[in-house]
């Protein structure tokens, strides 16, 4: 689950998929749930489906609209992913060291993710990341759940009294770029994630990050 950074660079907000490789557990859970429900997928279950909220992804994979069937599939996915899938997420190389370097530099890091809060926090704790983060935020952190990531970012900025002129958003998708633009934040585009923010001509990042371990040095250069 992870996406932001403060421009005196004291704060970070990042998307979880920028810190961890979560696809194996997510894709395995989707395959298991659809097989057990005897639902034939209408789209490939591959890394292209990583990122959007659960219900949107299930609708894309099954072609099933909102209703009891989709709700049942979502419940089955949660039961599988929250117990087994979370065990199959690994940090990208240099993740822990990178977060430690940000802490030493007194830069706060926050995660904003489309993952639900329960698995997002479970993964962060299991991998030893939670103590290195100032917060983990999901769509369902808010009540009622936020419809878009941009709303969660706005909540983080307000709750922690982060001036918009001192923060930056880091992400690997158009959704992340949208959240940055909606909140008046510079956007750092990540190229190693599951999305392709540079594929959208409307996205004009302040910087590009090709390797997670390079983030502290990139922020120094931006300073």
VOTI-62251 format. One line per field, with one value per residue (C-alpha): x, y, z; residue number from 1; residue in three letters. Coordinates in steps of 0.25 Angstrom, whole numbers, plus 5000, padded with zeros to 4 digits. Example, Ala and Ser with C-alpha at 12.3 -4.5 7.8 and 13.67 -1.06 7.14 Angstrom:
<sites>
x = c(5049,5055)
y = c(4982,4996)
z = c(5031,5029)
resi = c(1,2)
resn = c(ALA,SER)
</sites>
This chain:
<sites>
x = c(5000,5008,5009,5013,5026,5027,5035,5043,5043,5039,5027,5024,5012,5013,5005,5007,5011,5023,5029,5024,5022,5008,5003,5006,4996,4986,4985,4985,4974,4966,4968,4964,4952,4947,4950,4943,4931,4931,4932,4940,4948,4945,4959,4973,4976,4990,4998,4989,4978,4987,4983,4968,4959,4954,4940,4944,4954,4944,4934,4945,4950,4936,4927,4917,4910,4907,4899,4899,4908,4919,4917,4919,4932,4937,4935,4942,4954,4955,4955,4966,4975,4974,4979,4988,4990,4996,5007,5012,5016,5031,5037,5045,5060,5065,5051,5055,5068,5061,5050,5061,5069,5056,5054,5068,5066,5053,5044,5031,5025,5010,5004,4991,4986,4974,4976,4967,4973,4973,4982,4990,4994,4996,5006,5013,5014,5019,5030,5035,5030,5019,5029,5036,5023,5015,5002,4995,4983,4972,4959,4952,4960,4950,4935,4928,4939,4945,4941,4955,4970,4970,4960,4969,4981,4973,4969,4984,4988,4978,4979,4994,4993,5003,5003,5001,5013,5022,5018,5019,5012,5019,5011,5011,4998,4988,4980,4992,4995,4980,4981,4994,4987,4974,4982,4992,5004,5016,5016,5028,5025,5030,5034,5036,5022,5009,5004,5009,5007,5017,5008,4998,5002,4994,5003,5015,5023,5033,5042,5043,5047,5053,5058,5052,5065,5069,5057,5065,5076,5065,5058,5072,5073,5059,5063)
y = c(5000,5016,5031,5046,5055,5069,5079,5084,5069,5067,5058,5047,5040,5028,5016,5002,4996,5006,4999,4985,4975,4970,4964,4949,4949,4958,4950,4936,4941,4945,4932,4924,4931,4931,4916,4912,4921,4915,4928,4929,4942,4951,4958,4953,4952,4958,4970,4980,4978,4982,4996,4999,4997,4982,4984,4991,4980,4968,4975,4976,4962,4956,4965,4964,4977,4982,4972,4960,4951,4962,4964,4949,4949,4961,4955,4942,4950,4957,4944,4938,4950,4955,4942,4936,4946,4956,4946,4947,4961,4965,4979,4984,4984,4995,4998,4997,5004,5015,5018,5018,5028,5037,5036,5040,5052,5055,5053,5047,5036,5033,5022,5025,5012,5006,4994,4992,4996,4982,4976,4989,4990,4975,4975,4987,4981,4967,4974,4983,4995,5000,5006,5014,5021,5032,5027,5016,5021,5014,5017,5011,5019,5029,5027,5026,5020,5030,5029,5033,5033,5048,5049,5041,5050,5062,5056,5052,5067,5072,5063,5065,5080,5078,5091,5087,5095,5086,5072,5063,5051,5039,5028,5019,5021,5032,5031,5035,5047,5051,5051,5060,5070,5070,5074,5083,5074,5072,5058,5048,5037,5023,5014,5001,4999,4993,5005,5014,5029,5033,5027,5038,5051,5059,5055,5064,5059,5068,5056,5041,5030,5017,5010,5011,5012,5025,5032,5039,5044,5049,5057,5064,5067,5073,5081)
z = c(5000,4997,4992,4997,5001,5007,4999,5010,5008,5023,5019,5010,5005,4996,4991,4997,4983,4982,4995,4993,4982,4985,4972,4975,4987,4981,4968,4975,4983,4971,4964,4976,4979,4964,4963,4975,4971,4957,4951,4938,4937,4925,4926,4929,4944,4943,4948,4940,4950,4962,4968,4967,4978,4981,4975,4963,4960,4963,4953,4942,4944,4944,4936,4948,4952,4967,4975,4983,4975,4974,4989,4992,4983,4990,5004,4999,4994,5007,5015,5006,5004,5019,5024,5013,5002,5011,5014,4999,4999,4999,5000,4988,4989,4998,5004,5019,5017,5009,5020,5030,5022,5021,5036,5039,5030,5038,5026,5030,5021,5020,5012,5004,4997,4990,4998,5010,5023,5029,5019,5017,5032,5033,5022,5027,5041,5036,5028,5039,5031,5041,5051,5040,5035,5041,5036,5027,5020,5011,5005,5017,5027,5025,5029,5020,5011,5001,4987,4982,4986,4984,4996,5005,5002,5005,5018,5022,5018,5027,5039,5040,5036,5025,5016,5001,4998,5006,5001,4989,4984,4979,4971,4959,4953,4947,4960,4967,4958,4959,4974,4973,4964,4972,4984,4978,4980,4971,4966,4965,4955,4959,4947,4954,4959,4953,4946,4935,4939,4928,4918,4920,4912,4923,4934,4935,4947,4955,4955,4951,4961,4954,4967,4981,4988,4980,4986,4998,4988,4978,4989,4993,4978,4978,4990)
resi = c(1,2,3,4,5,6,7,8,9,10,11,12,13,14,15,16,17,18,19,20,21,22,23,24,25,26,27,28,29,30,31,32,33,34,35,36,37,38,39,40,41,42,43,44,45,46,47,48,49,50,51,52,53,54,55,56,57,58,59,60,61,62,63,64,65,66,67,68,69,70,71,72,73,74,75,76,77,78,79,80,81,82,83,84,85,86,87,88,89,90,91,92,93,94,95,96,97,98,99,100,101,102,103,104,105,106,107,108,109,110,111,112,113,114,115,116,117,118,119,120,121,122,123,124,125,126,127,128,129,130,131,132,133,134,135,136,137,138,139,140,141,142,143,144,145,146,147,148,149,150,151,152,153,154,155,156,157,158,159,160,161,162,163,164,165,166,167,168,169,170,171,172,173,174,175,176,177,178,179,180,181,182,183,184,185,186,187,188,189,190,191,192,193,194,195,196,197,198,199,200,201,202,203,204,205,206,207,208,209,210,211,212,213,214,215,216,217,218,219,220,221,222,223)
resn = c(UNK,UNK,UNK,UNK,UNK,UNK,UNK,UNK,UNK,UNK,UNK,UNK,UNK,UNK,UNK,UNK,UNK,UNK,UNK,UNK,UNK,UNK,UNK,UNK,UNK,UNK,UNK,UNK,UNK,UNK,UNK,UNK,UNK,UNK,UNK,UNK,UNK,UNK,UNK,UNK,UNK,UNK,UNK,UNK,UNK,UNK,UNK,UNK,UNK,UNK,UNK,UNK,UNK,UNK,UNK,UNK,UNK,UNK,UNK,UNK,UNK,UNK,UNK,UNK,UNK,UNK,UNK,UNK,UNK,UNK,UNK,UNK,UNK,UNK,UNK,UNK,UNK,UNK,UNK,UNK,UNK,UNK,UNK,UNK,UNK,UNK,UNK,UNK,UNK,UNK,UNK,UNK,UNK,UNK,UNK,UNK,UNK,UNK,UNK,UNK,UNK,UNK,UNK,UNK,UNK,UNK,UNK,UNK,UNK,UNK,UNK,UNK,UNK,UNK,UNK,UNK,UNK,UNK,UNK,UNK,UNK,UNK,UNK,UNK,UNK,UNK,UNK,UNK,UNK,UNK,UNK,UNK,UNK,UNK,UNK,UNK,UNK,UNK,UNK,UNK,UNK,UNK,UNK,UNK,UNK,UNK,UNK,UNK,UNK,UNK,UNK,UNK,UNK,UNK,UNK,UNK,UNK,UNK,UNK,UNK,UNK,UNK,UNK,UNK,UNK,UNK,UNK,UNK,UNK,UNK,UNK,UNK,UNK,UNK,UNK,UNK,UNK,UNK,UNK,UNK,UNK,UNK,UNK,UNK,UNK,UNK,UNK,UNK,UNK,UNK,UNK,UNK,UNK,UNK,UNK,UNK,UNK,UNK,UNK,UNK,UNK,UNK,UNK,UNK,UNK,UNK,UNK,UNK,UNK,UNK,UNK,UNK,UNK,UNK,UNK,UNK,UNK,UNK,UNK,UNK,UNK,UNK,UNK)
</sites>
